[in-house]
């Protein structure tokens, strides 16, 4: 596995651990539907969080969350709609972004809840 892929997987695991500590239960990891992939689907009460994880080991990008494109958001919405409909869930859906920046020996985690809205 390429080094950047390993770092991405490490970032996703850090995000899972972070969410569990915040009281979320993890329903799915790397959920796929058509061309969409959702890194994490987590639930806390009646809230279903569709989570995109962005990990970077560089400071060249000031706001990592800005790397989530409109196309990526549309695919996330498509996958979330399918997931909720397929399982006939009665939940509120929010779209979150978790950014992870490696700063020398520590990981800085930022959870942006309701990062964008579906229309």
N, C-alpha and C positions, 0 to 999 in steps of 0.2 A: 504494500500500500504506500502511495506517495506521502511524503512528509506533511503536505498541506491537508491531505485527507485524514491523516491521523490526528492532526490538530483540530480539524472540524469535528471528528467523532468525540474527541476529548471535550470540546466545547459543548456538544450536545449532552454529554453525560453530566458535565458541570451544571448545565441548565436544568436537567432532570432533578438532580440533587437539590438545587436551589428551590425549584417549584415544590418538591416534596416537603422541604423545611417550612415553606410558606403555607402548607396545608392542602396542597393540590394532590389529587390522585392522578396517576398517569394512565390514560386509557390506551394510547397508541404512541409508537415511535416510528418515524419514517413511513407514515401512512401515504399510500399512493392511490390516485384515481386519475385515469387517463394520463395527461401530461403533467399533472400536479403532484407535488410531494409536500406533505406537511411534516416538519421536523418532529413536533410534539403535539399531541392532543391531550389536554389535561382538564380535570374537572375539580371545581371547588363549589360545593353546594349546587345551586342551579345554574352556575356559570360554566360554560364549556369554552375553554381557551384554546384557540388555534395559534400555535406558537412557532414563529420563525426564529431560528437561532443564527446569529452572525458572529463569527469568531475571527479576530484579527490579532496578529502578533506584531503589528507595525503601528506607528503613530502618524503615518502619512494621511490617513483618513480621519478627519476630525470627528465627524458624526457617523458612526458605523451604520446606524439605523437608516441613514439616507441611501444605503446601497440596495435596499429593497425596492425593486422597480414596480411600476404600475402593472406590468404584465404578471409579475410574481404575485402581487396582491389579487389580481383577477383569478389566477389559478388557485390561490388559497381559498378564495370565496367559493369557487366551483367545487373544490374538494370538501369544504366544510358543509356546503349545502347537500352534497351527496351523502356524506357521513351521517348527518342529522336525519335526513329523510330515510335513508336505508335502515337505520336503527330505530326510527320512529321516536326520536328523543324529544322531550318537552323541556328545553333548556334555552337560556339566553346565550348567544354566541358572542364572544369578543375575540378580536384579532390582536395578538400581542407580539412584540419583538423583544427578544433577549439578546443583548450584545455582550460579548466577552472579549476583553482586551488583555493580552498577556503583557504585563509590565515587569520585565526582568524575571523575577521568580514568583510573582503573584498574579492572580487572575482577577480582573476588575469586572464585576457583573452588574449590568443595568437592565432592569425589567420595565419595559414600557407597556403598560396595560392600555387596551383600547387604542393601539397605535394608529389604526385606520378603521374606517367603517365600510360596510358593504352597502351597496345601493340597489 
